[in-house]
Amino acid sequence: MRIQVSRTGGFAGIARHREVDTSGLPDAPEWEALAASALGTGRSRPATGVPDGFSYRITVGDRTVHCADPELTEAQRTLISRVLKEGA
């Protein structure tokens, strides 16, 4: 499963994009459960956040959802953090 996260906004307006392919990872079931939870609460259209806050686009397979600070769920926050940290 390919999980992609794009982050835009923030004070400097610098965009980041990272992805993780869970195929062959020993913790793939954990990634997939986290992704399913994060997708379940996302919006189909870009979310409106706060000034200088971050907006996110999460894509898993062929499904894309949008979310923004400060209204991230715990699953979204965890998934975003992990993908941006561990992704290529």
Secondary structure as a PSIPRED ss2 file (coil, helix, strand):
# PSIPRED VFORMAT (PSIPRED V4.0)

   1 M C   1.000  0.000  0.000
   2 R E   0.000  0.000  1.000
   3 I E   0.000  0.000  1.000
   4 Q E   0.000  0.000  1.000
   5 V E   0.000  0.000  1.000
   6 S E   0.000  0.000  1.000
   7 R E   0.000  0.000  1.000
   8 T E   0.000  0.000  1.000
   9 G E   0.000  0.000  1.000
  10 G C   1.000  0.000  0.000
  11 F C   1.000  0.000  0.000
  12 A C   1.000  0.000  0.000
  13 G C   1.000  0.000  0.000
  14 I C   1.000  0.000  0.000
  15 A C   1.000  0.000  0.000
  16 R E   0.000  0.000  1.000
  17 H E   0.000  0.000  1.000
  18 R E   0.000  0.000  1.000
  19 E E   0.000  0.000  1.000
  20 V E   0.000  0.000  1.000
  21 D E   0.000  0.000  1.000
  22 T C   1.000  0.000  0.000
  23 S C   1.000  0.000  0.000
  24 G C   1.000  0.000  0.000
  25 L C   1.000  0.000  0.000
  26 P C   1.000  0.000  0.000
  27 D C   1.000  0.000  0.000
  28 A H   0.000  1.000  0.000
  29 P H   0.000  1.000  0.000
  30 E H   0.000  1.000  0.000
  31 W H   0.000  1.000  0.000
  32 E H   0.000  1.000  0.000
  33 A H   0.000  1.000  0.000
  34 L H   0.000  1.000  0.000
  35 A H   0.000  1.000  0.000
  36 A H   0.000  1.000  0.000
  37 S H   0.000  1.000  0.000
  38 A H   0.000  1.000  0.000
  39 L H   0.000  1.000  0.000
  40 G H   0.000  1.000  0.000
  41 T C   1.000  0.000  0.000
  42 G C   1.000  0.000  0.000
  43 R E   0.000  0.000  1.000
  44 S C   1.000  0.000  0.000
  45 R C   1.000  0.000  0.000
  46 P C   1.000  0.000  0.000
  47 A C   1.000  0.000  0.000
  48 T C   1.000  0.000  0.000
  49 G C   1.000  0.000  0.000
  50 V C   1.000  0.000  0.000
  51 P C   1.000  0.000  0.000
  52 D C   1.000  0.000  0.000
  53 G C   1.000  0.000  0.000
  54 F E   0.000  0.000  1.000
  55 S E   0.000  0.000  1.000
  56 Y E   0.000  0.000  1.000
  57 R E   0.000  0.000  1.000
  58 I E   0.000  0.000  1.000
  59 T E   0.000  0.000  1.000
  60 V E   0.000  0.000  1.000
  61 G C   1.000  0.000  0.000
  62 D C   1.000  0.000  0.000
  63 R E   0.000  0.000  1.000
  64 T E   0.000  0.000  1.000
  65 V E   0.000  0.000  1.000
  66 H E   0.000  0.000  1.000
  67 C E   0.000  0.000  1.000
  68 A E   0.000  0.000  1.000
  69 D C   1.000  0.000  0.000
  70 P C   1.000  0.000  0.000
  71 E C   1.000  0.000  0.000
  72 L C   1.000  0.000  0.000
  73 T C   1.000  0.000  0.000
  74 E H   0.000  1.000  0.000
  75 A H   0.000  1.000  0.000
  76 Q H   0.000  1.000  0.000
  77 R H   0.000  1.000  0.000
  78 T H   0.000  1.000  0.000
  79 L H   0.000  1.000  0.000
  80 I H   0.000  1.000  0.000
  81 S H   0.000  1.000  0.000
  82 R H   0.000  1.000  0.000
  83 V H   0.000  1.000  0.000
  84 L H   0.000  1.000  0.000
  85 K H   0.000  1.000  0.000
  86 E H   0.000  1.000  0.000
  87 G C   1.000  0.000  0.000
  88 A C   1.000  0.000  0.000
